Amino acid sequence: MAADDTDIRPVTWQDGAVRIIDQTALPGRLTYLELRTVAELIGAIQRLAVRGAPALGVAGAYGVALALLTDDRASIPALRAARPTAVNLAAGVDRASARIADGFEAVLAEAHAVLDEDLRANRRLSELGADWLLRRRSGRAEGDAEPRPLRLLTHCNAGALATAGWGTALGVVRELHARGLVEVVYVDETRPLLQGSRLTAWELARLGIPHLVQADGAAAGTIVSGSVDAAIVGADRIAANGDTANKVGTLGVALACAHADVPFLVAAPTSTVDLSTASGADIHVELRDEAEVLGWSGMAGQVAPPESRGHNPAFDVTPAGLVSALTTERGVVEIGRGELPGTLWGTRG
Ligand code: MRU
């Protein structure tokens, strides 16, 4: 796949190390870390230096290669469990682990395949998602007269940084932008770790896509006031019934979209669909350190009173009925109308 000057590769393998963009340093500095032990990789995953479901899948697969290279297979289960919600991490580890018997080169080749497949999937699901959105919005058939540019809203970061490259939700935005069909993107800042204002805004700025960062609490009002044509988000795990886990705050966006009859599109590769998880009730939502929510990014110490305790779920689960559609590289399923993700494989999930 041809690279261009906007291509971002958050996780690669280089000279016996997992090389990642340090996402904790963005948007201030674009710096890379070379992780040479599984312990270093686990630390980077847990402090979100590398993050986003598909990127975690690639990191997990390369982590198995690292485990073989450093003779540290005992760390593989801890790597697999480093973050529990995104199914891609465990899936990437399992995929690479299945090749251990064939040796290091086979494991590394499998990890490269996880990366390459995600890049291809992102491009395809972006095209399909853009086509679906334009059909849904205009009620016209594809190829008919000029639609007007869209006002979009996204939550968290589901861009190139969160994947092998290109992006899922931001991939759809990029595809629409390439067709001249983006007026503006409302970017939820995404408390507490600010993946929206730090990372999504950084990506959109690099791409020259007009955007407005807003507080998470502004999203419902922006949607209900009629300022948004569609919300597009990524996913960390999609259950067999279509319930979808994504960054905390996504459910509020979905509820506002349902109230205002605004399409709520989930963009994810099929590697994020987990047919072995029956419903959202079975998804393990990561609970993170209370310090993240009691304080404020960039301000030392705690903002809340010392007596206060924090509640910091990193994700929430949007019920299937609120998901207008899921776009994947295999096609689009209209989950809100009762279509199940399993149909993407030609079977009922
Ligand atoms: O905690 P994070 O930053 O890893 O959460 C990421 C998200 O919730 C993304 O929306 C999701 O992983 C999809 S990334 C294409």
Residues whose N, C-alpha, C, O or C-beta is under 5 A from the ligand:
A	BS01	MRU	R51 G52 A53 P54 H155 C156 N157 A158 A162 T168 Q195 G234 A235 D236 N246 K247
